Structures are given as C-alpha cells and as structure tokens.
Amino acid sequence: MNIEEMKELLVNACKVLAFAGQKDGIWGHVSLRLPQKDLFLMKPWGFGLEEVTAEDVITVNLDGQKVEGTRKIHTEVPLHSEILRARPEVNCVIHTHPLAPIAFSALDVPLLPLSNECCVFYEELPVYSACTDLIREKSRGEEVAQCLGGSRAVILRNHGIVTAGTTVGEAVMWALFLDRACQTQLLAMQSGGPKCWSTREDALGRKAKQGGVPGDGRMDAAFAYYVRQMKLGGCCQ
C-alpha cells in the first residue's frame, strides 16, 4: 500500500467514525503507522472527522513532531505517539468522545457481558483515571499506554475512548463495539438494572468468536462494510 492509499484509508476511518455517531466538532483523531515505523499519519486539528480529506492528513514522528503536511497538529498527539512506541504491533490508534462510554465511565462499574460487543472487552477494559484532562504531555501519553497495556481499548474517565489495532479496521471496529457495549449496559441500567448476563465461560467464548485474533481480517471485512455504507450515505449505527 502506497502513501496515498494509506491516507485514503485513514480518511475512511475518520468518516466511518463520524457516520457511526462519534464525531465531536473538530475534536477526535486517528493515526496510522507508516512502514518506517517511527512515523505515522494523523488527522489534523481544525477539521471534523467527517470532513477531513487525504490532502489534510499530516505526518508525525514518535517524538510528537509534525514532519510533513500543511495543517495543524492535535495537542493530544502523545496519545498516539506513546501507544505506537509502546506497542510495535499496533498500527492504528483512535481517540474519540462518544457519549455512552463517557457516561458509563462516570458510573465506576464494570462492563458486564450483556452482548457480543460487551464480551469483546470482557476482562479487558482498563480505565485511565489519573486525570480527566487532555493528554497533551508525553508523560500522560506514557501513562495511557501503560494503562492500555495489551488491550484493545481503554476508557479515559469522563473524557473518551482510545482504541488500538494491528489494522485500521480493528481499531475502528473496537471503537464502534465499545460505544455499542456501553450503550447496551446503560440501557439495561435505565430499565431497572441487568438481572442476567453470560457466564464467564460463555463470555470468553463469545469474546473469541466475536473479536477474533489480531490480523485475522475479520474486523477489516466489517470495516469495509461500514465504508461502503458511509459512501452510500447510509446509517452506520
């Protein structure tokens, strides 16, 4: 895949997230590691997820410095640079502000295995609570990366979510799944509270079936569906 194709892939990720309800003005960002490993593409500051184009995409190094592109860089670049530094197998990092995970994080309760999407994060959903502010400093980025560990996603308490995947499709689908998982539990809580959920054995089985393993292509196929729907103007929710 050449650089232009990678930029278009990143743009598609941004637009799918927006069409799936995770846009938030000009905030939220996506990064994609380049083959050089110490460089990555990133959505610029000042543009909504739904309106960014390949021409807007900037190139950033692992020190958080812009090395190519005319647009401004997000101040939260340490979220991306430090996760990419800590996780060499990760190629895509996403940070958005979907309402359901933010509200869920304020309840300080575990995510229960109520649905397939919930099971994807069963026993694997850390919450970063050292601060609720923007992650602008390298030290804060390192903290988030450490909190994320080897997981698919981390919730930033009262702030948003971060997902990490070996492919763009994985990172996007983890963001969509996590949003839906939190919506499911919030709905159950609003309806009197969940009374039943999967056993640990069933939850782990559903997690393996729904989430697959990194690089198996399942999430890329699902992402491709959302790209098609987005381009048709359909609803991704």
Long-range contacts (C-beta under 8 A, 24 or more apart in sequence): 3-34, 4-54, 6-32, 6-34, 6-41, 7-41, 7-54, 7-57, 8-54, 9-168, 10-41, 10-42, 10-43, 10-54, 10-57, 10-168, 11-52, 11-53, 11-54, 11-57, 12-168, 12-227, 12-230, 13-92, 13-94, 13-168, 13-171, 13-172, 13-223, 14-43, 14-49, 14-50, 14-52, 15-49, 15-50, 15-52, 15-227, 15-230, 16-172, 16-223, 16-226, 16-227, 16-230, 16-236, 17-49, 17-94, 17-96, 17-172, 17-175, 17-176, 18-48, 18-49, 18-50, 19-50, 19-226, 19-229, 19-230, 19-235, 19-236, 20-176, 20-179, 20-226, 20-236, 20-237, 21-98, 21-179, 21-236, 21-237, 22-49, 22-96, 22-97, 22-98, 22-175, 22-176, 22-179, 23-48, 23-49, 23-50, 24-49, 24-96, 24-97, 27-97, 28-95, 28-96, 28-97, 28-160, 29-74, 29-76, 29-79, 29-80, 29-94, 29-95, 30-92, 30-93, 30-94, 30-95, 30-168, 30-171, 31-60, 31-80, 31-84, 31-92, 31-93, 31-94, 32-91, 32-92, 32-168, 33-84, 33-90, 33-91, 33-92, 34-59, 37-88, 38-62, 39-67, 40-80, 40-81, 40-84, 42-73, 42-74, 42-77, 42-80, 43-74, 44-69, 44-71, 44-72, 44-73, 44-74, 45-71, 45-72, 45-73, 45-74, 45-75, 46-71, 46-72, 47-71, 49-96, 64-138, 75-134, 75-136, 76-134, 76-135, 76-136, 78-135, 78-136, 78-137, 78-138, 78-140, 78-141, 78-142, 79-135, 79-141, 79-144, 79-162, 80-141, 81-138, 81-141, 82-138, 82-141, 82-142, 82-144, 82-145, 83-141, 83-144, 83-145, 83-148, 83-162, 83-164, 85-145, 86-142, 86-145, 86-146, 86-148, 87-145, 87-148, 87-150, 87-164, 89-166, 89-214, 90-164, 90-165, 90-166, 91-165, 91-166, 91-167, 91-168, 92-164, 92-165, 92-166, 92-167, 92-168, 92-170, 92-171, 92-172, 93-162, 93-163, 93-164, 93-171, 94-161, 94-162, 94-163, 94-164, 94-171, 94-172, 94-174, 94-175, 95-160, 95-161, 95-162, 96-160, 96-161, 96-175, 97-159, 97-160, 97-161, 98-160, 98-161, 98-175, 98-178, 98-179, 98-182, 100-179, 100-180, 100-182, 100-183, 100-186, 101-155, 101-160, 101-161, 101-178, 101-179, 101-182, 102-158, 102-159, 102-160, 103-182, 103-186, 104-155, 104-182, 104-185, 104-186, 105-155, 105-156, 105-157, 105-158, 105-159, 106-157, 106-158, 107-189, 111-181, 111-182, 111-185, 112-185, 112-194, 112-197, 113-197, 113-198, 113-202, 113-203, 113-206, 114-181, 114-184, 114-185, 114-188, 114-194, 114-197, 114-198, 115-180, 115-181, 115-184, 116-206, 116-210, 117-177, 117-178, 117-180, 117-181, 117-184, 117-210, 118-181, 118-184, 118-185, 118-197, 119-198, 119-203, 119-204, 119-206, 119-207, 119-210, 119-211, 120-152, 120-174, 120-177, 120-178, 120-181, 120-207, 120-210, 120-211, 121-151, 121-152, 121-153, 121-177, 121-178, 121-181, 121-207, 122-203, 122-204, 122-206, 122-207, 123-203, 123-204, 124-151, 124-152, 124-207, 125-151, 125-153, 125-154, 125-155, 125-178, 126-151, 126-154, 126-155, 127-154, 127-155, 127-156, 127-157, 128-154, 128-155, 128-156, 128-157, 129-157, 132-156, 132-157, 132-158, 132-159, 133-159, 134-159, 152-211, 153-178, 165-214, 165-219, 166-214, 166-215, 167-215, 167-219, 167-220, 168-220, 168-223, 169-219, 169-220, 169-221, 169-222, 169-223, 169-224, 170-214, 170-219, 170-220, 170-223, 172-219, 172-223, 172-226, 173-219, 173-222, 173-223, 174-219, 176-226, 176-236
